[in-house]
Amino acid sequence: MKDTIYTIPVTEVYETPCECPLCALEARFENDRVNYYLGPSLMEPENRIATNDTGFCGKHFGMMYKTQTNRLGLGLILDTYMTEQIARLRKIAGEKPKADEGRKSLFGGKGKGKDSVRAAQGICDYWKKHSETCCICQDLERTMERYIDVIFYLYFSQKEFREKVDAGQGYCMKHFEVLCEKAGKMLSPGKQDELLSSLVPQQLENLSRIQDEVNWFTKKFDYRYTQEPWKNSRDALPRGMRKMTGVREIGEN
């Protein structure tokens, strides 16, 4: 497998030890996609159709706003997205076209109570399903699948890469679970056992390492340890929570 847009980020992220290489890959890709949707994507009609149809989850809308790089572009995305979704909600609710009765009311006449309940249920059912979609989340899911495929390939084909993986600091529990699940689906039984025989003890060892640092952090609040060094425990709380949950934003300003 020659260097590609997938192999290069994977090899780069394993160059420097970190608590979860897959979190680092996610962060890098998400930032790239945020900048893409706020930049080149705005000029591509098919992408605007996609963003109007799918939209973004709260996290990625928040990331787009936080960049403060193209607030006009974000405003255009949000404007056309809301226009599209409001039109769909009005249709689901059974609202009459604007030309009919000036769209003064959704319901009228007998049985309007049942109509309102039906409209509310239809809107809620639609939005529950719609809120599970996000352009960046969909891109991320596809790309992370490919990244994991590359990790497995390089692990069994390049000794230098394998040594870096085996010498790593493990993964957050979310991505540890993903790696184990994908190994069961994508690798032969022999290769799966070979990978997990390294991955499992590495994960447990590094969880214990951080737990020890969290424990030392708590001891530093005991007067008996006030003169002891902090060691590597000053940021143990956010690192421990990120390790256990995979939520990267913990401890960030």
SETI-46583 format. One line per field, with one value per residue (C-alpha): residue in one letter; x, y, z; chain; residue number from 1. Coordinates in nm, 4 decimals, padded with zeros to 6 digits. Example, Ala and Ser with C-alpha at 12.3 -4.5 7.8 and 13.67 -1.06 7.14 Angstrom:
<nodes>
residuo (a,s)
x (01.2300,01.3670)
y (-00.4500,-00.1060)
z (00.7800,00.7140)
cadena (A,A)
num (1,2)
</nodes>
This chain:
<nodes>
residuo (m,k,d,t,i,y,t,i,p,v,t,e,v,y,e,t,p,c,e,c,p,l,c,a,l,e,a,r,f,e,n,d,r,v,n,y,y,l,g,p,s,l,m,e,p,e,n,r,i,a,t,n,d,t,g,f,c,g,k,h,f,g,m,m,y,k,t,q,t,n,r,l,g,l,g,l,i,l,d,t,y,m,t,e,q,i,a,r,l,r,k,i,a,g,e,k,p,k,a,d,e,g,r,k,s,l,f,g,g,k,g,k,g,k,d,s,v,r,a,a,q,g,i,c,d,y,w,k,k,h,s,e,t,c,c,i,c,q,d,l,e,r,t,m,e,r,y,i,d,v,i,f,y,l,y,f,s,q,k,e,f,r,e,k,v,d,a,g,q,g,y,c,m,k,h,f,e,v,l,c,e,k,a,g,k,m,l,s,p,g,k,q,d,e,l,l,s,s,l,v,p,q,q,l,e,n,l,s,r,i,q,d,e,v,n,w,f,t,k,k,f,d,y,r,y,t,q,e,p,w,k,n,s,r,d,a,l,p,r,g,m,r,k,m,t,g,v,r,e,i,g,e,n)
x (00.0000,00.1610,00.1279,-00.2213,-00.4467,-00.5271,-00.1842,-00.0020,-00.2226,-00.2071,00.1723,00.2083,-00.0192,00.1815,00.5094,00.4437,00.3026,-00.0387,-00.3239,-00.5320,-00.4082,-00.7628,-00.8818,-00.5969,-00.7039,-01.0641,-00.9644,-00.7489,-01.0184,-01.2978,-01.0993,-01.0266,-01.3944,-01.5102,-01.2779,-01.3924,-01.7624,-01.6922,-01.4747,-01.4683,-01.7934,-01.9908,-01.9218,-02.0354,-02.4129,-02.4269,-02.2716,-02.5198,-02.7999,-02.6443,-02.6052,-02.9629,-03.0868,-02.8669,-02.7358,-02.4880,-02.5028,-02.4719,-02.1048,-02.0039,-02.2210,-02.0434,-01.7012,-01.7911,-01.9031,-01.6015,-01.3576,-01.4892,-01.3270,-01.6303,-01.9395,-02.1086,-02.0542,-02.1917,-02.4885,-02.5620,-02.5402,-02.7713,-03.0162,-03.0747,-03.0690,-03.3391,-03.5436,-03.5386,-03.6180,-03.8988,-04.0623,-04.0485,-04.1919,-04.4797,-04.5576,-04.5487,-04.7798,-05.0287,-05.0133,-05.1958,-04.9980,-04.9447,-05.1992,-05.4693,-05.6087,-05.2846,-05.1397,-05.3132,-05.3580,-05.2484,-05.5778,-05.9374,-06.2821,-06.3822,-06.1215,-05.8485,-05.7275,-05.6566,-05.4898,-05.2564,-05.1558,-05.0948,-04.8911,-04.6804,-04.6149,-04.5172,-04.2777,-04.1223,-04.0815,-03.9157,-03.6850,-03.5785,-03.4522,-03.3156,-03.1185,-02.9156,-02.7678,-02.4741,-02.2614,-01.9362,-02.0333,-02.1086,-01.7749,-01.5970,-01.7512,-01.6440,-01.2944,-01.2307,-01.3317,-01.0641,-00.8070,-00.8593,-00.8207,-00.4882,-00.3763,-00.4373,-00.2608,00.0466,00.0605,00.1041,00.3173,00.5609,00.7811,00.8651,00.4980,00.4110,00.6810,00.5375,00.1864,00.3075,00.5046,00.2068,00.0004,-00.3179,-00.6476,-00.9528,-01.2053,-01.4382,-01.1737,-01.0353,-01.3810,-01.3946,-01.0535,-01.1487,-01.4799,-01.3205,-01.0440,-01.3103,-01.4708,-01.1707,-00.8918,-00.8419,-00.8635,-00.4846,-00.4168,-00.6942,-00.5322,-00.1885,-00.3106,-00.5194,-00.2437,-00.0553,-00.3490,-00.5243,-00.2279,-00.1185,-00.4629,-00.4866,-00.1356,-00.2028,-00.5402,-00.3637,-00.0960,-00.3511,-00.5470,-00.2268,-00.1838,-00.5435,-00.4866,-00.1751,-00.3726,-00.6214,-00.3392,-00.1991,-00.5029,-00.3966,-00.1734,00.0626,00.1550,00.1717,00.5504,00.5559,00.5952,00.2897,00.4692,00.2511,-00.0818,-00.1697,-00.3819,-00.4698,-00.8426,-00.9138,-00.6768,-00.8437,-01.1932,-01.0919,-00.9316,-01.2472,-01.5029,-01.3337,-01.4789,-01.1907,-01.3461,-01.3132,-01.0706,-01.0563,-01.1270)
y (00.0000,00.3233,00.6468,00.7874,01.0475,00.7721,00.6211,00.9508,01.0728,00.7268,00.7033,01.0628,01.0213,00.7235,00.9180,01.0904,00.8857,01.0069,00.8761,00.7817,00.7971,00.7475,01.0538,01.2471,01.1226,01.2196,01.5682,01.6254,01.5089,01.7017,02.0256,01.9718,01.9074,02.2089,02.4284,02.2591,02.3183,02.6804,02.7285,02.5414,02.3561,02.6815,02.7158,02.3643,02.3387,01.9643,02.0180,02.2908,02.0511,01.7936,02.0376,02.1609,01.8022,01.6601,01.9550,01.9172,01.7896,02.0331,01.9493,02.0253,02.3344,02.4477,02.3761,02.5735,02.8715,02.8518,02.8969,03.2531,03.2382,03.2684,03.3736,03.4848,03.1423,02.9745,03.2113,03.1140,02.7445,02.7857,03.0083,02.7669,02.4636,02.6141,02.7197,02.3629,02.2005,02.4434,02.3724,02.0013,02.0488,02.2579,01.9868,01.7150,01.9248,01.9450,02.3204,02.4492,02.6244,02.9954,03.0792,02.9002,03.1135,03.3054,03.0310,03.1838,02.8602,02.5014,02.3640,02.4609,02.3153,01.9944,01.7470,02.0068,01.8592,01.5286,01.7113,01.8964,01.5760,01.4051,01.7018,01.7165,01.3432,01.3608,01.6497,01.4764,01.1454,01.3189,01.5288,01.2349,01.0592,01.3742,01.4805,01.1600,01.2794,01.5140,01.5760,01.5752,01.2744,01.0769,01.1784,01.0941,00.7480,00.6534,00.7935,00.6348,00.2998,00.3492,00.4631,00.1469,-00.0639,00.1138,00.0611,-00.3124,-00.3316,-00.1401,-00.3308,-00.6605,-00.5369,-00.2816,-00.3769,-00.0142,00.0851,-00.2202,-00.1339,00.2151,00.0778,-00.1760,00.0922,00.3302,00.4503,00.2694,00.4275,00.5829,00.3149,00.4177,00.3572,00.0503,-00.1022,00.0023,-00.1508,-00.4795,-00.4927,-00.4138,-00.6665,-00.9352,-00.8358,-00.7450,-00.9811,-01.3531,-01.5373,-01.5700,-01.2020,-01.0984,-01.2983,-01.1595,-00.7995,-00.8362,-01.0194,-00.6888,-00.4488,-00.5804,-00.5745,-00.2394,-00.0939,-00.2283,-00.1109,00.2426,00.2627,00.1692,00.4299,00.7087,00.5741,00.5907,00.9532,01.0335,00.8659,01.0751,01.3873,01.3114,01.2492,01.5960,01.7389,01.5584,01.7712,01.4769,01.5047,01.8835,01.8805,01.5943,01.6673,01.6613,01.4234,01.3823,01.4313,01.7995,01.7234,01.3671,01.4402,01.5510,01.2888,01.0183,01.1245,01.1441,00.8006,00.6475,00.8218,00.9302,01.2815,01.5013,01.8292,01.7475,01.9910,02.2222,02.5928)
z (00.0000,-00.1167,00.0769,00.0293,00.1890,00.4409,00.5140,00.5683,00.8584,01.0183,01.0057,01.1266,01.4279,01.5544,01.5328,01.8658,02.1575,02.2753,02.4889,02.1821,01.8230,01.6931,01.8859,01.7236,01.3800,01.4515,01.5646,01.2583,01.0185,01.1908,01.1786,00.8094,00.7323,00.9337,00.7297,00.4101,00.4750,00.5673,00.2590,-00.0738,-00.0065,-00.0132,-00.3855,-00.4764,-00.5380,-00.4691,-00.1275,-00.0424,-00.1351,00.0996,00.3891,00.3437,00.3490,00.6275,00.8273,01.1129,01.4683,01.7580,01.8111,01.4547,01.4257,01.7433,01.5941,01.2817,01.4887,01.7183,01.4295,01.3758,01.0311,00.8042,00.9938,00.6715,00.5189,00.8303,00.8192,00.4594,00.5475,00.8459,00.6546,00.3654,00.5976,00.8190,00.5159,00.3821,00.7149,00.8052,00.4683,00.5438,00.8921,00.7567,00.5034,00.7703,00.9875,00.7017,00.6644,00.3632,00.0884,00.1362,-00.1322,00.0647,00.3469,00.3770,00.5974,00.8988,01.0821,01.0579,01.1774,01.1657,01.2090,01.3822,01.4904,01.5074,01.8371,01.6690,01.3816,01.6151,01.7930,01.4608,01.3352,01.6511,01.6384,01.2718,01.3353,01.6352,01.4509,01.1590,01.3773,01.5909,01.2810,01.1193,01.4290,01.4033,01.0730,01.0199,00.7104,00.9071,01.1221,00.8055,00.6511,00.9762,01.0062,00.6532,00.6978,01.0390,00.8916,00.6281,00.8854,01.0894,00.7756,00.7121,01.0735,01.0450,00.7086,00.8255,01.1541,00.9750,00.6853,00.8324,01.1264,01.2138,01.2287,01.4366,01.6896,01.7293,01.7813,02.0376,02.2232,02.2413,02.5355,02.4402,02.3370,02.4903,02.5814,02.3000,02.0368,02.2108,02.1739,01.8075,01.7339,01.8982,01.7134,01.3761,01.4372,01.4772,01.1473,00.9329,01.0419,01.0225,01.3572,01.3678,01.3023,01.5393,01.8210,01.7298,01.7484,02.0622,02.2493,02.2331,02.2452,02.5578,02.8010,02.6595,02.7249,03.0792,03.1643,03.0460,03.2178,03.5393,03.4716,03.4509,03.7471,03.9532,03.8466,03.9403,04.2750,04.3345,04.2387,04.5166,04.7660,04.6985,04.8789,05.1952,05.4180,05.4551,05.0863,05.0455,05.0209,04.7717,04.3986,04.1743,03.9385,03.6298,03.8046,03.7531,03.4459,03.5454,03.5825,03.2230,03.0827,03.2873,03.1838,02.8179,02.8448,02.9900,02.7658,02.4429,02.4838,02.3712,02.4819,02.8524,03.0122,02.7107,02.7382)
cadena (A,A,A,A,A,A,A,A,A,A,A,A,A,A,A,A,A,A,A,A,A,A,A,A,A,A,A,A,A,A,A,A,A,A,A,A,A,A,A,A,A,A,A,A,A,A,A,A,A,A,A,A,A,A,A,A,A,A,A,A,A,A,A,A,A,A,A,A,A,A,A,A,A,A,A,A,A,A,A,A,A,A,A,A,A,A,A,A,A,A,A,A,A,A,A,A,A,A,A,A,A,A,A,A,A,A,A,A,A,A,A,A,A,A,A,A,A,A,A,A,A,A,A,A,A,A,A,A,A,A,A,A,A,A,A,A,A,A,A,A,A,A,A,A,A,A,A,A,A,A,A,A,A,A,A,A,A,A,A,A,A,A,A,A,A,A,A,A,A,A,A,A,A,A,A,A,A,A,A,A,A,A,A,A,A,A,A,A,A,A,A,A,A,A,A,A,A,A,A,A,A,A,A,A,A,A,A,A,A,A,A,A,A,A,A,A,A,A,A,A,A,A,A,A,A,A,A,A,A,A,A,A,A,A,A,A,A,A,A,A,A,A,A,A,A,A,A,A,A,A,A,A,A)
num (1,2,3,4,5,6,7,8,9,10,11,12,13,14,15,16,17,18,19,20,21,22,23,24,25,26,27,28,29,30,31,32,33,34,35,36,37,38,39,40,41,42,43,44,45,46,47,48,49,50,51,52,53,54,55,56,57,58,59,60,61,62,63,64,65,66,67,68,69,70,71,72,73,74,75,76,77,78,79,80,81,82,83,84,85,86,87,88,89,90,91,92,93,94,95,96,97,98,99,100,101,102,103,104,105,106,107,108,109,110,111,112,113,114,115,116,117,118,119,120,121,122,123,124,125,126,127,128,129,130,131,132,133,134,135,136,137,138,139,140,141,142,143,144,145,146,147,148,149,150,151,152,153,154,155,156,157,158,159,160,161,162,163,164,165,166,167,168,169,170,171,172,173,174,175,176,177,178,179,180,181,182,183,184,185,186,187,188,189,190,191,192,193,194,195,196,197,198,199,200,201,202,203,204,205,206,207,208,209,210,211,212,213,214,215,216,217,218,219,220,221,222,223,224,225,226,227,228,229,230,231,232,233,234,235,236,237,238,239,240,241,242,243,244,245,246,247,248,249,250,251,252,253)
</nodes>
